[in-house]
Amino acid sequence: MGKSRRSRKRIRKVPVELSSHHIRRKPHPMKIQLVVDADGCPVKDEVVKVAKRLDLSVIFVANRQMKIPQGPRCRLQVVAQLFDAADDWIAENCDDQTVVVTGDVPLASRCVAAGAEVVSPHGRIFDKESVGEALARRDLATHLRDLGLPTSGPAPFDQRDRSAFLQALDRVIQGVVRRLARTGT
């Protein structure tokens, strides 16, 4: 028979550092922070789960008050209700120790230029090459719409997208951890 809930040992959560081969205990939290373009982001809960597991801070950025998932190192940054104010705040406050979650391709381009790693809610990792391609595709679709030609919108968000996002986020965070370990920051 299984053990009752009361007889189970409590496991203390400690910050970890991901490596390509194993997980090591780490005495101090990582400097990596997650920044989420919160307006309309379908993976807020997933971001917080990953952040809790790795003891990372999360900043949700929006131009209005909103309910965000609860976490020990989660906060909401409310910016002015101006066009692209949230995007501007994110782009100005990211660096090589930041992982940004956004589906906004122009914002992704600005963040990549600032040295941040970027993951879309659909699990696409934006880097210098892929963000240029995505911008070109976006501009082409905008041009076709302006000409009155029908274009397809984004595909519906489903469980496969959540899974792809979690895998991509883990891969990006591992890469940042390895890079920071090599550079000693």
WODARA-V298806 format. One record per helix or strand. SS is the DSSP state (H for helix, E for strand). FROM is the first residue (numbers start at 1). TO is the last residue. If there is no record, write none. Layout:
SS:FROM:TO, SS:FROM:TO
This chain:
E:16:18, E:23:25, E:33:37, H:44:54, E:57:62, E:74:78, H:85:92, E:98:101, H:105:113, E:117:119, E:125:126, H:128:146, H:159:183
